[in-house]
Amino acid sequence: MLFLRFSIIYVFYIQMEAWAPFAEGCNGLFTDEVFIQVAKHGKTVAQVNLRWYYQCGIVAIPRSSQKARIVENLNIFDFRLDYEDMRAIEKLDLNRTQFPE
């Protein structure tokens, strides 16, 4: 359970960070049906992804040089993912790196 793992981290004052939270789009992140369905909030898949990290207490550090994408990445504080959305995204965890090794 991902939520349990994060609560343990808070006990020991460890701040998790997500460098490259979009995994460079690997494994079809931006076309994943779960993310597309959760994006029903009128947000983009990227915003849903970043909001999930935020609600889990993880500092996500997305990279972009395009002003429009930077603004989009910061626009995640006017909606909230419900429990079902959070669980649906959590189930996508493959428990391995998303980057080719």
C-alpha positions, 0 to 999 in steps of 0.5 A: 500500500503506497499510502502506508509507505508514505506515512512511514516516511513522514515518521522519519522526516524523509522528504521523497522527491520525484525527479522526472515525474513524467518518466519522459513519457515512457510506457505511454504515460500520456495516453494511459486510460487511467490518467485520461479517465482521471483527467475528467477534472478538465485537467491534463494528464500531466496535471493529474500526474503532478497532483497525485504526487502532491497529494501523496506528499512527494515533491515532484520536479518536472522539467520544461523550458516551454513557458506554457508547460511551466504554467500548466505544471503549476496549475494543480492547486484548484482541484483535488483527486478523490480516493478512487482516483488516487487508488486507480493511479496507485495501481499503475505502479510497476514497482520498477524504474520506468526508464530503460536500463 
